[in-house]
Amino acid sequence: MKTLLRWGVVASVAAATAAAPAFGKAEFTGENVTITVAPPRVTVEGTYTFYNDADEAEKLELNYPFPRGPELGKPENISVRDAEGGDIPFSWKRHDVAFEVTVAPQSEAVVSVAYEQRCDGCEYKYILTSTRDWQRPIGKAVFAVEVPPQLAPVEGSYKLEEVASREGVVRYELRRDDFYPDVDLVLHWKRPDFYFGSATLEGGP
């Protein structure tokens, strides 16, 4: 069985049609994402889990879009990998990358997506609301945000909990079970004492 799905910006999966039967038996069950802010770059590393409750394999055709805006560059160093770390081929489809994942019967498939993006501002959006097009919540979702101390505190459209602070890094987390988001995750951090377009936190070019 083949199901065409559309991934929400950076993380969440959505169907190309709102009709529930088009989803087949595959479900989007888990999402674990780390967003690392190191001006002028943001790195996103996500692991996504799908489960197929059917007695036959299901092929998912996924589109993974990226956030766009006047202060954002084109995504770079993109990788898509399976649970064993093998590369999954992808191709550009307008502003998205497209790839296929086959979920075996009565099994789960895990996909990891990572990329970097230049960000010359103090805001980054991670779109979650497309999850609602699955017409079912994600079983477990974990989002982590890591920033240098100079950029703390980080605020978001969801309440973030500061869970750790070590030398050079402050970590925030958002954890949800049966997550059915109605707003996107928008992050805001403190502007450091330099111009993003000309320097990094280390003061280099």
Residue frames relative to the residue before (quaternion, step in Angstrom):
aa qw qx qy qz dx dy dz
M 1.0000 0.0000 0.0000 0.0000 0.00 0.00 0.00
K 0.1758 -0.7838 0.5894 0.0863 3.59 -0.97 0.86
T 0.0604 -0.7913 0.6085 0.0011 3.55 -0.91 0.97
L 0.2604 -0.7628 0.5744 0.1428 3.57 -0.84 1.00
L 0.0088 -0.8102 0.5840 -0.0491 3.55 -0.69 1.13
R 0.2240 -0.7464 0.6056 0.1611 3.53 -1.24 0.44
W 0.3318 -0.7507 0.5442 0.1740 3.53 -0.81 1.07
G 0.4394 -0.6726 0.5239 0.2829 3.56 -1.02 0.77
V 0.7011 -0.4870 0.2987 0.4266 3.58 -1.17 0.50
V 0.8622 0.0482 -0.1367 0.4855 3.51 -0.88 1.22
A 0.9021 0.0349 -0.0208 0.4296 3.61 0.65 -0.67
S 0.7999 0.3914 -0.1992 0.4090 3.56 0.64 -1.04
V 0.3958 -0.7366 0.5055 0.2128 3.57 -1.09 0.70
A 0.0104 -0.7954 0.6057 -0.0205 3.57 -0.98 0.85
A 0.4798 -0.6791 0.4721 0.2928 3.56 -1.11 0.61
A 0.5491 -0.6084 0.4604 0.3412 3.53 -1.21 0.53
T 0.7604 0.1896 -0.1367 0.6059 3.57 1.24 -0.36
A 0.4896 -0.6843 0.4574 0.2877 3.55 -1.07 0.68
A 0.5109 0.6612 -0.4238 0.3495 3.60 1.22 -0.22
A 0.4809 -0.7203 0.4204 0.2703 3.58 -0.56 1.15
P 0.6499 0.5351 -0.3612 0.4010 3.68 0.82 -0.77
A 0.5755 0.6115 -0.3837 0.3842 3.61 1.13 -0.48
F 0.5952 0.5962 -0.3625 0.3985 3.58 1.19 -0.40
G 0.3192 -0.7285 0.5405 0.2743 3.61 1.12 -0.48
K 0.7148 -0.4333 0.3223 0.4442 3.56 -1.06 -0.74
A 0.5326 0.6407 -0.4129 0.3679 3.57 1.20 -0.25
E 0.1043 -0.7868 0.6073 0.0359 3.55 -1.04 0.84
F 0.3936 -0.6616 0.5870 0.2507 3.52 -1.26 0.61
T 0.0528 -0.8838 0.4640 -0.0291 3.58 -0.08 1.30
G 0.8366 0.0798 -0.0259 0.5414 3.61 1.07 -0.44
E 0.0363 -0.7839 0.6192 -0.0266 3.52 -1.13 0.77
N 0.0509 0.7862 -0.6109 0.0778 3.57 -0.77 1.07
V 0.0507 0.8390 -0.5268 0.1262 3.55 -0.27 1.30
T 0.1065 -0.7607 0.6367 0.0679 3.55 -1.11 0.81
I 0.1234 -0.7694 0.6257 0.0359 3.54 -0.86 1.07
T 0.0891 -0.8094 0.5804 0.0057 3.57 -0.57 1.20
V 0.1726 -0.7936 0.5804 0.0590 3.54 -0.67 1.16
A 0.1551 0.7543 -0.6203 0.1493 3.58 -0.71 1.13
P 0.2578 -0.8252 0.4746 0.1654 3.58 0.39 1.22
P 0.5775 -0.2073 -0.7860 -0.0761 1.39 -1.95 1.55
R 0.5973 0.5751 -0.3675 0.4212 3.62 1.05 0.60
V 0.1751 -0.7287 0.6508 0.1216 3.51 -1.33 0.54
T 0.1422 -0.7763 0.6098 0.0724 3.58 -0.94 0.91
V 0.1209 -0.7792 0.6135 0.0423 3.56 -0.94 0.96
E 0.0084 0.7716 -0.6348 0.0409 3.55 -0.91 1.02
G 0.0385 0.8326 -0.5457 0.0860 3.56 -0.47 1.23
T 0.1448 -0.7487 0.6407 0.0900 3.53 -1.18 0.71
Y 0.0841 -0.8202 0.5649 -0.0333 3.56 -0.71 1.16
T 0.1745 -0.8074 0.5613 0.0501 3.56 -0.86 1.02
F 0.0840 -0.7768 0.6239 0.0170 3.54 -1.00 0.96
Y 0.1340 -0.7929 0.5906 0.0675 3.58 -1.02 0.78
N 0.1879 -0.7793 0.5931 0.0746 3.54 -0.98 0.96
D 0.1973 -0.8165 0.5379 0.0711 3.57 -0.46 1.24
A 0.5324 0.6556 -0.3916 0.3652 3.58 1.29 -0.04
D 0.5350 -0.6207 0.4722 0.3248 3.55 -1.34 0.15
E 0.7166 0.3212 -0.2542 0.5646 3.57 1.26 0.23
A 0.6014 -0.5756 0.4111 0.3715 3.56 -1.17 0.56
E 0.1628 -0.7758 0.6017 0.0979 3.55 -1.16 0.60
K 0.2478 -0.7650 0.5809 0.1261 3.55 -0.86 1.02
L 0.1678 -0.7794 0.5994 0.0711 3.55 -0.80 1.07
E 0.1790 -0.7494 0.6290 0.1032 3.55 -0.91 0.95
L 0.0666 -0.8530 0.5165 -0.0349 3.53 -0.27 1.31
N 0.1638 -0.7344 0.6492 0.1109 3.54 -1.16 0.74
Y 0.1271 -0.8003 0.5852 0.0316 3.58 -0.78 1.04
P 0.1426 -0.8133 0.5598 0.0691 3.61 -0.23 1.23
F 0.3042 -0.7293 0.5840 0.1860 3.54 -1.33 0.26
P 0.5625 -0.5923 0.4358 0.3780 3.58 -1.10 0.53
R 0.1273 -0.7845 0.6044 0.0549 3.55 -1.12 0.73
G 0.2448 0.7597 -0.5796 0.1642 3.54 -1.15 0.58
P 0.6880 -0.5127 0.3201 0.4016 3.58 -1.23 0.37
E 0.7331 0.3961 -0.2375 0.4992 3.61 1.13 -0.49
L 0.6288 0.5261 -0.3284 0.4691 3.58 1.30 0.17
G 0.3404 -0.7290 0.5577 0.2039 3.55 -1.07 0.78
K 0.6580 -0.4745 0.3901 0.4355 3.54 -1.32 -0.05
P 0.5388 -0.6276 0.4423 0.3466 3.63 -0.94 0.77
E 0.1036 -0.7964 0.5957 0.0127 3.56 -1.03 0.88
N 0.8232 0.2372 -0.1757 0.4849 3.55 -1.35 0.30
I 0.1889 0.8103 -0.5249 0.1794 3.55 0.94 0.95
S 0.0374 0.7754 -0.6302 0.0155 3.55 -1.04 0.81
V 0.0780 -0.7508 0.6547 0.0411 3.54 -1.17 0.76
R 0.0402 0.8319 -0.5457 0.0922 3.59 -0.56 1.15
D 0.4487 -0.6637 0.5271 0.2835 3.54 -1.27 0.52
A 0.7633 -0.4002 0.2527 0.4398 3.56 -1.32 0.00
E 0.6900 0.4600 -0.2734 0.4874 3.59 1.17 -0.55
G 0.5783 -0.6061 0.3674 0.4041 3.56 1.28 0.01
G 0.4700 0.6763 -0.4457 0.3510 3.58 1.25 0.15
D 0.5279 -0.6449 0.4564 0.3117 3.55 -1.07 0.75
I 0.2173 -0.7318 0.6327 0.1299 3.54 -1.07 0.85
P 0.4210 -0.7167 0.4834 0.2747 3.63 -0.61 1.04
F 0.0041 -0.7844 0.6203 -0.0029 3.56 -1.08 0.75
S 0.1587 -0.7647 0.6167 0.0982 3.53 -1.29 0.40
W 0.5226 -0.6263 0.4721 0.3344 3.54 -1.21 0.51
K 0.0354 -0.7588 0.6503 -0.0036 3.53 -1.08 0.85
R 0.7569 -0.2244 0.0562 0.6112 3.52 0.15 1.40
H 0.8149 -0.2008 0.1603 0.5196 3.61 -0.56 -1.12
D 0.6227 0.5364 -0.3293 0.4649 3.58 1.31 0.07
V 0.2674 -0.6603 0.6322 0.3048 3.51 -1.38 -0.08
A 0.2241 -0.7840 0.5724 0.0863 3.55 -1.01 0.90
F 0.1232 0.7768 -0.6103 0.0945 3.56 -1.04 0.81
E 0.3768 -0.7220 0.5399 0.2127 3.55 -1.30 0.33
V 0.0790 -0.7621 0.6418 0.0313 3.52 -1.20 0.73
T 0.1806 -0.7724 0.6004 0.1010 3.56 -0.86 0.97
V 0.1691 -0.7784 0.6008 0.0676 3.55 -0.83 1.07
A 0.3897 -0.7453 0.4957 0.2166 3.57 -0.58 1.17
P 0.6509 -0.5210 0.3687 0.4111 3.62 -1.20 0.41
Q 0.8531 0.0515 -0.0671 0.5148 3.55 -1.06 0.85
S 0.6134 0.5382 -0.3299 0.4745 3.58 1.08 0.72
E 0.3483 -0.7024 0.5682 0.2499 3.52 -1.35 0.11
A 0.1997 -0.7376 0.6314 0.1319 3.51 -1.29 0.47
V 0.1800 -0.7797 0.5949 0.0764 3.55 -1.02 0.88
V 0.0745 -0.7893 0.6094 -0.0044 3.55 -0.88 1.03
S 0.1467 -0.7728 0.6117 0.0841 3.56 -1.00 0.86
V 0.0632 -0.7771 0.6262 0.0069 3.54 -0.97 0.95
A 0.0352 0.7916 -0.6081 0.0483 3.58 -0.92 0.92
Y 0.1412 0.7727 -0.6132 0.0835 3.54 -1.17 0.60
E 0.3023 -0.7070 0.6036 0.2108 3.53 -1.39 0.20
Q 0.0310 -0.7938 0.6074 0.0052 3.54 -1.17 0.58
R 0.4373 -0.6733 0.5258 0.2811 3.55 -0.96 0.84
C 0.0087 -0.7831 0.6213 -0.0266 3.56 -0.98 0.90
D 0.1629 -0.8308 0.5296 0.0521 3.57 -0.39 1.26
G 0.6598 0.4796 -0.3177 0.4834 3.57 1.25 0.16
C 0.5397 -0.5992 0.4821 0.3423 3.54 -1.29 -0.44
E 0.6662 0.4483 -0.2964 0.5171 3.58 1.16 0.58
Y 0.0254 0.7748 -0.6312 0.0230 3.54 -1.12 0.74
K 0.1997 -0.7972 0.5621 0.0925 3.57 -0.92 0.94
Y 0.1226 -0.7571 0.6409 0.0330 3.49 -1.01 1.00
I 0.2640 -0.8273 0.4755 0.1407 3.58 -0.17 1.29
L 0.1223 -0.8154 0.5658 0.0079 3.51 -0.79 1.14
T 0.6018 0.6463 -0.3560 0.3057 3.57 1.07 -0.73
S 0.5627 0.5962 -0.4053 0.4046 3.61 1.15 -0.37
T 0.4652 0.6652 -0.4412 0.3826 3.59 1.26 -0.20
R 0.6196 0.5841 -0.3453 0.3945 3.57 1.03 -0.73
D 0.5843 0.5879 -0.3801 0.4105 3.59 1.15 -0.43
W 0.5510 0.5748 -0.4037 0.4505 3.60 1.25 -0.17
Q 0.2918 -0.7840 0.4862 0.2526 3.55 1.31 -0.45
R 0.7153 0.2817 -0.2597 0.5844 3.53 1.15 0.73
P 0.5113 -0.6680 0.4370 0.3185 3.61 -1.00 0.65
I 0.5129 -0.5721 0.5292 0.3600 3.54 -1.36 0.25
G 0.5187 -0.6743 0.4253 0.3088 3.57 -0.82 0.95
K 0.7991 -0.0630 0.0790 0.5926 3.58 0.88 -0.93
A 0.0011 0.7972 -0.6017 0.0496 3.56 -0.83 1.05
V 0.0112 -0.7804 0.6245 -0.0291 3.56 -0.93 0.98
F 0.0304 -0.7858 0.6174 -0.0207 3.55 -0.85 1.04
A 0.0722 -0.7911 0.6073 0.0128 3.56 -0.84 1.01
V 0.1222 -0.7671 0.6275 0.0546 3.54 -1.12 0.77
E 0.0540 -0.8022 0.5946 -0.0002 3.58 -0.76 1.04
V 0.0297 0.7978 -0.5977 0.0737 3.55 -0.85 1.06
P 0.5541 -0.5529 0.4800 0.3961 3.59 -1.23 0.29
P 0.6402 -0.5487 0.3619 0.3976 3.63 -1.09 0.55
Q 0.5964 0.5941 -0.3632 0.3993 3.60 1.10 -0.64
L 0.7121 0.4523 -0.2526 0.4739 3.59 1.16 -0.54
A 0.5469 0.6188 -0.3996 0.3979 3.60 1.24 -0.24
P 0.5684 -0.1615 -0.8016 -0.0905 1.47 -2.24 1.17
V 0.3753 -0.6828 0.5782 0.2421 3.53 -1.31 0.47
E 0.1190 -0.7774 0.6152 0.0554 3.55 -0.95 0.90
G 0.0805 -0.8161 0.5718 0.0231 3.55 -1.13 0.59
S 0.6372 -0.5181 0.4050 0.4019 3.52 -1.31 0.16
Y 0.6755 0.2758 -0.2512 0.6360 3.56 1.40 -0.11
K 0.5527 -0.6071 0.4506 0.3505 3.56 -1.15 0.60
L 0.1813 -0.7844 0.5889 0.0710 3.56 -0.73 1.12
E 0.2654 -0.7570 0.5783 0.1486 3.55 -1.03 0.82
E 0.3462 -0.7124 0.5680 0.2236 3.57 -0.85 0.96
V 0.1080 -0.8524 0.5116 0.0045 3.57 -0.44 1.22
A 0.8113 0.0290 0.0068 0.5838 3.58 1.14 -0.43
S 0.0141 -0.7646 0.6443 0.0116 3.50 -1.24 0.61
R 0.0636 0.7847 -0.6104 0.0868 3.52 -0.57 1.21
E 0.7387 -0.4099 0.2674 0.4635 3.54 -1.22 0.14
G 0.8542 0.1401 -0.1322 0.4830 3.53 -0.66 1.14
V 0.7885 0.2521 -0.1297 0.5458 3.63 1.19 -0.21
V 0.0878 -0.7308 0.6733 0.0693 3.54 -1.15 0.81
R 0.1584 -0.8151 0.5557 0.0425 3.59 -0.77 1.08
Y 0.1038 -0.7649 0.6350 0.0300 3.52 -1.04 0.96
E 0.1053 -0.8029 0.5837 0.0595 3.58 -1.15 0.57
L 0.1193 -0.7193 0.6783 0.0906 3.47 -1.38 0.53
R 0.0114 -0.8048 0.5920 -0.0407 3.59 -0.65 1.13
R 0.0537 0.7978 -0.5965 0.0692 3.55 -0.92 0.97
D 0.2080 -0.7241 0.6417 0.1436 3.54 -1.16 0.70
D 0.8203 0.0911 -0.1149 0.5529 3.57 -1.09 0.76
F 0.1450 0.8462 -0.4886 0.1553 3.52 0.92 1.08
Y 0.0379 0.7837 -0.6134 0.0904 3.55 -0.73 1.15
P 0.0867 -0.8827 0.4586 0.0551 3.58 0.62 1.16
D 0.2142 -0.7753 0.5818 0.1205 3.53 -1.13 0.75
V 0.7379 0.2222 -0.2131 0.6006 3.58 1.30 0.12
D 0.5329 -0.6215 0.4696 0.3306 3.56 -1.22 0.48
L 0.4767 -0.6263 0.5240 0.3255 3.55 -1.29 0.30
V 0.0099 -0.7884 0.6131 -0.0506 3.56 -0.45 1.26
L 0.1752 -0.8090 0.5589 0.0495 3.56 -0.69 1.14
H 0.0645 -0.7658 0.6393 0.0274 3.54 -1.10 0.83
W 0.0213 -0.7940 0.6075 0.0120 3.57 -0.94 0.85
K 0.6579 -0.5292 0.3800 0.3777 3.52 -1.33 0.37
R 0.4089 -0.6945 0.5327 0.2580 3.56 -1.00 0.83
P 0.3620 -0.7388 0.5209 0.2276 3.61 -0.72 0.99
D 0.6237 -0.5850 0.3889 0.3429 3.54 -1.29 0.28
F 0.6546 0.4138 -0.3844 0.5025 3.55 0.67 1.14
Y 0.5496 -0.6021 0.4661 0.3439 3.55 -1.27 0.26
F 0.4951 -0.7037 0.4273 0.2777 3.57 -0.63 1.16
G 0.6962 0.5213 -0.2998 0.3921 3.56 0.90 -0.87
S 0.7746 0.3672 -0.1896 0.4787 3.59 1.17 -0.32
A 0.8048 0.1906 -0.0898 0.5549 3.60 1.19 -0.21
T 0.3368 -0.6905 0.5918 0.2442 3.51 -1.35 0.27
L 0.7168 -0.4244 0.3101 0.4582 3.56 -1.29 0.04
E 0.6731 0.4827 -0.3000 0.4733 3.57 1.12 -0.60
G 0.5428 -0.6480 0.3869 0.3685 3.57 1.28 -0.06
G 0.5178 0.6537 -0.4086 0.3709 3.59 1.26 0.16
P 0.6801 -0.4810 0.3534 0.4258 3.56 -1.29 -0.01
